[in-house]
Amino acid sequence: MSAVPESPARPTVTEREAREVAEAAREQDWRKPSFAKELFLGRFRLDLIHPHPLPADDDVQRGEEFLAKLRDFCETKIDGATIERDARIPDEVITGLKELGALGMKIDTKYGGLGLTQVYYNKALALVGSASPAIGALLSAHQSIGVPQPLKIFGTREQKETFLPRCARTDISAFLLTEPDVGSDPARLATTAVPDGDDYVLDGVKLWTTNGVVADLLVVMARVPRSDGHRGGITAFVVEASSEGVTVENRNAFMGLRGLENGVTRFHRVRVPASQRIGEEGQGLKIALTTLNTGRLSLPAMCVGSGKWCLKIAREWSAAREQWGKPVALHEAVGSKIAFIAATTFALEAVVDLSSQMADEDRNDIRIEAALAKLYGSEMACLMADELVQIRGGRGFETAESLRARGERAVPAEQMLRDLRINRIFEGSTEIMHLLIAREAVDAHLSVAGDLIDPEKSLGDKAKAGAGAGLFYAKWLPRLVAGPGQLPTAYGEFKHGVDLSAHLRYVERTSRKLARSTFYAMSRWQGKMESKQGFLGRIVDIGAELFAMSAACVRAELLRGRGENGREAYQLADAFCRQSRIRVEELFGRLWSNTDDLDRKVVKGVLSGTYAWLEQGVIDPSDDGPWIADATPGPSERENVHRPIR
C-alpha cells in the first residue's frame, strides 16, 4: 500500500469564487417546461397544471395498500410520547419499519423496494410524521437525500445492485455535507478525499449528520485535490459507516425532534474504493442539488401532516372550550385563526400533491416548484402551529406529559411547535431558499443580459450582450402589458357556486406585475441586484403565494370534478386565495417601501460595537467555549457512539 498524501489545508475562497462554485453546481439548462419559472416571467401557464395530473390506477392501488399497513403500524406500534420522553426511537420500532418495507418506499421493486410514487411516498411521510416527527425525519433523510436518491439518478448499475437492496430492507443511510465551519457555502468544504491507487482516503469532520448515529451507509461530500489524472473538486462517495477511521463523536440534542439520530462524524484516513464514487470528480454539488430537486418535497409533505393535525385539534378544542357563553371558535379572534389553519392546510396539500405528481410524470422541470413548496410549507406550518398554541392558551404552552398528569387530554401542541421549527433551517434555510429560487427566477434575464451587468466583462462582451438583450426584451416586455387576467370571462370553468376564476385572473395579472417589478429592479440596481436580498426574498414570497393560489384552485376543481367534497374544496380555496391576496399586496408594498437601507446601517453599527451599551443589564448564561468547534483533521479522541440497528 502506498503512502497516503497529506490532506491540503482548508480552502480560502473569495465571495466571487464561492458564487462561481454554486453557479457551476446548478443545473444550467431548462429542457422541460416549468410552471413556476414561467410565473416569475409574467407568463401564467395554467395549461401546465390544469387539468390536474393524476397517478396511474396501479400506482394508486399499491400506494393505498401500503398506507393502510403503515397506518396500522403507526397506531399500534409507535408511541410518540415515549419517543419524546426518552429522546430515542425504540430499536424495535425501526426494526418493524424495516420489515414493513418503509426504508424502501421510493426504491424500485427490482431492488427489493416498494416502488411507490412521489405522491404516495409523501403521503406516507405525512402519516408517519404525524405519529412521530422524528421517525418522519429518519425515513426522509434516508430516502430523500441519503444513498437511495443520488444512486437512483447518478449511480452505476453495479452501485445500484450493490447498495439499493440493502437500503430497501436493512441499511439506514445518511447524507453528510455540512461541516462545523461550512453551511450553505460549500466552496469552503474542508473534508478531503485524496486519491491513492484504487482508493480515495477521506479526512475531515461532518456536522449535523441526520441518521449518522445509526446509519450503515453514508453519502459523503469531500474535496478531491486536482492532480495528474484527477480533475478534482467536490465529489460524492458512498461510505460504509463501519469503515475503519469513521467515528461518530457526538449525538446532538435539539429543541425539537428529540428522537433524531443526528451526530458529528469524523473521518480519519478512511479508505473508500473508487468504485464507490458517485458520478465523476467535481460533480458532488450538482448531484446534491439535483437530488434535492425532488428530495425537498418530503419536508413540506410532513408540514401538510402537521397542518391536518393542527386543524383537528383546533376544531375539537374550540368546540369544547366555552368563553363568555359560547364556544371559543365562534369568537372572531379565535375563529380567524382556525380559518387560517384550514385554508392554509388545504393549499399546502394542493402544492405538495401537484408538485409531487408533476415529479412522477417527469414532464415538467419542478426545481422551482419543489423549492417553493419547501419554503412555503416550512414557513406556513410554523405559523399554523403557533396559532394552535395560541388557540389552546395556557394548555398550548403546557407539555402533553403535564396535561396527562393532571387529568387532561395530552395534546402535544408545544412539541409540534418545537418540532416544526427546524424545517425553516433543514435542507436550505428560508434565507438560502430565497436566494436559490431568486437565482432561478431571474435566470432568463441573466442568460441574455448577465454580461451587461457583470463589472468584469469587457466592452466587447457587453456590446454583444446588449444586442441579444435588446431582441429578448423587445419581444418580452410588450407581453407584460395585457393578458387574460383582464378579461372578465377568463377561466370561467372555475366558477361553480363559489367563483375561483377571479382569483386565477388575479394570479395572471399579478404574475405580469411581478415580472415588471423584477425587470425594473434589475435595471435600477444591475450588478448590485444580488446584494438586495430583502427585495429578492419578497419577490420569491410573492411567487410562492401565486403558486399556492394556482395549486389550490386547480385542486378544488379536481375534487369538484371527481365528486369529492367539491363544494367545500371551493370554499377553502376561495378563503385561502383571499387571505393570500392580502399578503401579496403587502409584499408588493414592501418591495419599494421598506427599511432595508436603514437596517444595513444599523447592522454595521451593531458589528462595530456602536450599540454595545444596549446589551448592558443582563447576564449571559452561555459558557466561554469557541463559537465554532475545532475540525482539524486527525484521529478521533472521543468514544464512538455509532450504534447500528440490527
N, C-alpha and C positions, 0 to 999 in steps of 0.2 A: 504494500500500500504506500502510495507516495505521500510526501509531507503535505500537510494542509496549509495553504497560503493564509496569511494573516487577513482578517477582515478589515476593509477600509474604514476610515473614520466616518462619523455621522455626516451626511451631506449638508452643506450650507448652500441655500438657494435664495435667489432674489425673488421679489414679488412677481416679476415678469416671468422668470423661469418656472415658478410654481404654476402660474396660469397656463403656460405652454404645456406643461405636463398634463394638466387637467384637460386642456383642449385636445391634445393628442389622443387622450383616452376616450373621449366622447365619440359616439357614432356620428360620422360626418354626413352621410347621405340619408335622404328620405326617399326610399324606394317604394314605399306604400303610403296611401293617404292617411292623414291624421286629422280627426275632428277638432281636437284641441288646438293644434298648430294653426289650422285654418281660422279658428275662432279668434286667436290673437292677431291674425292678419286682417280681420274685419270681414271674413267670409263665413257665414253661418251655413255649414253644410249639413243640414238636417238629414239629408239622404244617407249620410254615413252611419247614422244611428237609428233611423226610423224607416221601416218597421223594426222594432226591437229584435235583435238577433236572438235565436233560441237554440238550446242544445239539442242534440240528436236524441231520439227516444231511448236507444240503448244506453247512452251516457246518463240519462235521467234515471233509468231503472237501476243501473249499477250504483249511481250516487245515492239514491234514496235507500237502497238496501243497506249500504254501509252506514248511512246516517242513523238508521233505525238501530243497528247494532251499537253504534257509538253512543247514542242516547241512553240505551240500556246500561252500557258500561259506566257512563258518567253518573247516572242516577244511583247505581248500586255499588260502585267500586271507588268513586272519587269523593273524598271528604275535604272540601275546600277549607273548612275551618281548621282541620288538623294540619294541613299544609301551611296555613298561615301561622298557626301556633308554633309548629316545630321548625318552620323555615326550611322545609325539605319535602320533596315529593317522595313518598314511600317507594322503595325499590319494587315492591310487588305491583304497584300501580304502573310503573314504567314497564315492567315485565308483561303485564296484562295488555298494555297498549301495543307492545311488540307482537304479541300473539294475535291481537286483533288486526294487525297489518297497518296500524296508524303511522308507523315510520315510513311506509312506502306508498302513501296516498297518491303522490304525484309520479311515482316511478312506474314505468311501463310494465305490463303484465309479463312480458317475456323475460324480465329480470326479477320476477317474483313480487312485483309491486301490485297495487290495486288499479293503477291506470285511471285515476279519477281526473276529471276535467278541472280547470282552474276554478270554475264556478262552484263545483261541489267540494273541492279542497277548501275553498274559503268558507263555505257553509259549515264544514266540519270544524274548522278552526274557531269560528264564531260560537259553535255549540260547546266544544271542549273548553274554550277560553272562558265561557260563562260559568262553567263548573270550577275552573281554576285557571286564572290568567297565567300562572307560572307554567302550567302544562301547555297552554296555548303557545307561550313563548318558546318552550323547549321544542315542540313539534315544528313550529315555524322556522326557528333558527336552523334546525336540522335539514329541512326540505326546501326552504325558500332561498337561503343563501349558503347553506352548508354544501357538502360534497355532491349530493344528487343533482342540483340545478346546474352548476357550471359543467359537470360532466355530461349532462343531457345535451347541452348546447355545443360544448367545445371538446369533449373527451374523445379519445380514440376508441375504436371497437374493443381493443384489449382492456383499456381502463374501465369501460362500461361493464364488460363481462366480469372483471375482477372485483370492482367495488360496489356496483349498484345492487347486486343480490344481497350483499352484506348490509347495505344501508336500508334495504327494503324490510328486513326482518330482525336483524340483531344489533347492528352497529349504529351508535349515535354519532353525528358529525357536528363540527363547529367551524365557524369562519373567523380567521384571525387576520385582521388588517391593522386595527388601532394599536398605537404604542403609547407609552407614558408621555411622550412629548410630540406625538403625531396623532391628530384627529382627522379633520376634513382637509388636511393639506398633505396628501400622500407624497408630494415631491421630496419631503424631508424624511421619508421612510429610512430607518436605520438598520432593520434586520437584513442580514446579507445571506446570499446563497452563492458560495464560491465554488465554481466547477473544479472537480478533482477526479480525473479519469471518467468513469461511467456514472459518477455520483455528483451531487451538489452537497456542500457542507453548510448547514444553517447555523447562524449565530444571531441572537437578539432576544428581545423581550416584547411580548404582546400583552396588551391590557384589555380588560372588559371582554374576555373571550366567553361569550354566552354559550353554554353547554360544555365549555372547556374542561370543567372539573370532572365531568362524567364521560366525555367524548372518547370514542375509539378511533375516529378518523378526523383529520383536520385539513381544512383548506388554508394554506399559509401564503401570504403575500410577502415576498422578500426581494431585495435588490440584488441582481446579478451584475457584478462589475464587468465592464467592457474589456475584452481581451481577444487575442487571436482565436478566431473561430467562434467567438461569442459576441453577439450584438449587445448583450446586456440589457439592463432596465428592470423595472418592477415585473416580477414573474410569479405565477401561481403554481403551487405544488400541493399534491395530496400527501399528507404525512401521517404515518401511524403514530397515534398518541403514546403507544408503549415503547417507542424507539428510545434507545439509549441516548441520554442527554436531554430528554424532554422532561421538564419539571413543572408541575402546577404548584406555584409557590404560595398562592393565597386563594381562598374562596371569598369573594367580595360580598358585602351586605349592603342593601339599599333601602330607601324609604318605602318602596313598594316591591311587588313581585318577590316576596320573601323566600319563595321556593326556587328561585332562579339559580341554576348552577353556573355561575359566572366567575371567572377567575383571572389570575395573572399567570401566564405561561412563559417559561424561559427555555430557549434553545441554546445548547452548548455543544458545538461540533456534532450536530445531528446529521447523519448521513442519509440522504434521500436519493434513491435511484433516479437517473434521468428519465426513465420510463414513467415516473410519477409526476412529471411536469405537465401541467395543463396548458395546451396551446404552445405558442412559441415564446422565447425570451422576449421580454418587453411588452407582452400582451396582458399582463396581470390586471392593470386598472381597467382596460377595455372589457376583460372578462367579468370583473366585479360589477361594472356599470351595466353591462348587458344582462347579467344575472338579475340585477335589481330592477330591470325594466318591468318584469312581472313579479319578481320576488317581493317588491314593495306592497303588492296588493294584499298580502296576508295580514299586514298590520291594520289597515282600515277595515278589513273583514272582521277582526276581533273588536274594533271600535263599534261596528254595527251591532255586534252581540251585546256590547256594553249599553248601547242606546236602548235596545229592546228591554234589557233588564231594568234600566233606569225608568223607562216608561211603565213597566209592570208595577214596580214599587211605588212610583208616584201616583198611579191610578188607585191602587189598593189603599195606600196610606191616606191619601187626600179624601177618599170617600169615607174612611172610618174616623178620621180625626175631625172633630167639630170645634168651631170657634165662633162665638157670638151668634149661636143659634143655627148655624148651617155648616155643612162640610167645608173644609178649608179650600177645596178645589173650586168652590163657587165664589170665592173671593177673588176679585180680578188680579190682585197682586200675585197670588199663587197660581191662578188659572193661566196667566200668560206664560209662566214658566213651564207648565205642563204642555201647553200648546207648542212651545218652542221645542221641547223634547220630542213630542210626537211627530211634528213636521220634519224636524231635522233627522230623526231616525229613518223616516221614510225616504228622504232624499239621499242619505248616506248609503242605504241599501241599494237605491237606484244607481248611484255612482259606481259602487263596487260590483254589482251584478253586471251592469253594462260593460264596464272595463274588462271584467273577467271573461265575459262571453266573447268580446272582441279579441281578447288574447287567445282564447281557444280556437276561434275561427282563423286567426292569423291573416286576416285580410287587410287590417289596418296597422299602422305603426302606433303603438299605445304608450310610447315612452313618456309623453307629457301627461296623458290621461292617468297613468299609474302614479306618477309623481304628484299630480293634483289630488288624487284620491288619498294618498298618504298624508299630504299636507293638510287637506281639508278635514279628513277623518280624524286625525290626531288632535287638531285644534278644537273641533266641534264636540268630540267625545269628552274632552276635559271640561268644556263648558256645561255639557249636559250633566255630568257627574257632580259638578259644583252646584248646579241648580237643584239637583236631587238632595244634596246635603242641606241646602238652604230650606227646601220644602220640608224636610224632616226635622229641621230646627236642632234643638239640643240632642235629639236622638240621632241625627245625622252625624254629629261630631263624636258621639259615643261609639265605642267599639262593639262589634257584634257579641264578643265574649262577655262584655259588661252588661249588655242588654239581656242576654240569656241568663246571667247570674241573678238578675233582679226580676226575672219572670216575664220578660217581654220577648217578642219575636226578634231573633238575632239577624238583623239586617246589616250587612257589611258595607254600608254606604261610604263611610270614611276610607275603608280599604279600597273600594273601587276608585275613589279619587286619587289615592296614593299610587295604585297600580297603573292607572292610565297616564300619569304624569310623564313617565319615561317615553311615551310614544311621540312626544314632541321633540325628542332627542334621538331615539333609536333610528337607525338606518337613514341618517341625514337629518340634522336638526331643522326646525322650521326656518331658521335663518339661511341655512345652506340650501334647503329646498327652494326658497325664494330665488336664490341666485342661480341655481341649476335650471329651474323652469324658465326664469327670465332669459337665460342664455339661449335656450331652445326657442323661446317665443320670438326673439329678435334675430334668429338665425338667417332668415330670408334677407333681412336688412344688411347684416354683416357680410353675407355672401356677395352682395352686389356693391356695397358701399364701405365695407370694412377697411379697405386700403385708404379711403378718403379721410378717415378719422384716426388712422394709425400714425402717430408722430414720427415713427422711424421709417416710413415708406418714402421713396424718392418722389420727386415731382413727376417723373415719367409714369410711375405706378399710380399716382393719384390722378393723373390725367386719363389714364386708361380706365381706372375705376369710375371716374366721373362720367365717362361716356356710357359705360354699362349701366350705371345707376340711373342716368337720365332716361334711358329706354325703359327700365323697370318701373320707375315712378310715374312716367308718362302714361303707362297703362294701369298702374295700380291705384294711384290717388283718385282719379275720377270715379272709380267704383265705390269709394267710401262716401260718396255724396248721397246716394239714394239706394234703396233696396226694398225687398218685400215687407220689411217691418213698418213701412209707411202706408201699406195697403190694408184697409180695414177688414178685408175678407181673407187675408193671407192666413194659412194654417188652420182653415176652417174645420178640418177633420178633428181638431182638438176641442171642439165645442159640444159638450153633451151635458146639459143642465148647468154645470159649472163651466165657465169659459176659460180654458187654458191657452187658447190661441193668442190672447192679448199678451200673455207672458212670453210666448215664443217670439212675437213681434218685438217685444221689448228686448229680448236677447239679441235679435238680429240687429236692431238699431244700436244697441249698446256695444255690440261687437265692433261695429264700424267706428263708434266713438272711441273705443279703447285703442283701436289701431291708429286713429288720428292722433290721440294723445301720445302714444309711443313714438310715432314719427316726429311729432313736434319736439318731444324731449330729446330725441337723437339729434335733431337739427340744432337745438339750443345748446346742448352740452357736448355733443360729439365725443371725443376721446375720453371726456370726464364722466361719461354716462355710467361706466362700470362702478364708479365710486358713489353713485346716487342709489345706495341700497334701500333707503326708505321709500323712494319713488318706485323702484323696481318691485319691492315687496308688495306695494299697493296695487300695481299693475297685475301682478300674479294673483293676488287675492280677488280682484275683480274677475279675472278669468276663471278662477275656481268657482265663484258664485254662479257665473254664467253657465259653466259646465254642469254644475249641480242642478240648476233650474232646468236645463235641457234634459238631463237624465230623469229628473222627477216627472216631467211632463210625458216623456216617452214611456216611462214605466207605468204611469197612470193609464195611458191609452192601451198599453199591452194588457193590463189587468182588466180593463173595461171590455176589451175585445174578447177576452177569454172567460168573461163572466165570473171573475174572481174579485169580489169586493170593489168593483169598478167605481161605483158612486163614492164610496169612502176614500178610495185612492185619489180620485179627482179633488175631493175636498182637502186632503192632506197636501197634495201637490200645489193647490191654489194657496193654501196657508203658507207653505214653505216659500213659494215664489214671492208672495207679498212681503214676507219677512226678509227674504234675500234682497229684494229690490231696495229696501230701506238701507241695508248695509252697503249695497253697491253705490248708491247715491252719496252716502257718507264718505266712502273711499274715493270717489271722484273728487269730492270737495277737498279732501286732504292731499290730493295729488299736487295741488298748487298752493294750498293754504295750510302750512304746517310749521313746525318748529325745528326742522332738520338742521338748518344752518346754525341756529342758536344752540341746539343740542351739541353740535360739534365743538363749539366754543366752550361750553360747559365741561365737556369730556376732557378737553385739553387742560382746563383748569383743575379738574379732579386729579388727573395724572401728574400734573406738576406740583401738586400739594397746595394749591391756592385755597382750597376749601377744607384743608385738613382740620381746621378749628371746629368744623361742623361735626366731627367724629368724637369730640370730647364728651365726657359724661357717661360713658358706658364701659363695661368690662368685656373684653374679647375672650370667650371661653375656648378658643382654638389653642392648640399647642404650638410650639415653635419649630415644628418639623418643616422639611422642604416643601415647596409648593408642588414640585414635580419629582417623583421618585427617581432615584438613580437607575438607569437602564443600561449601564456599561456591560458589554458582553463578557461572558466568563462563566465558570462553573457555578451552579446554584449552591448557596449556603443555607438553604431552608429545606424543611421537610416537604416531601412530595405528597400533596393532598389529593392527587388524582385517584378517583375511585370508579373504575368502570363497572357497569351494572350487568351482571350475568346471571 
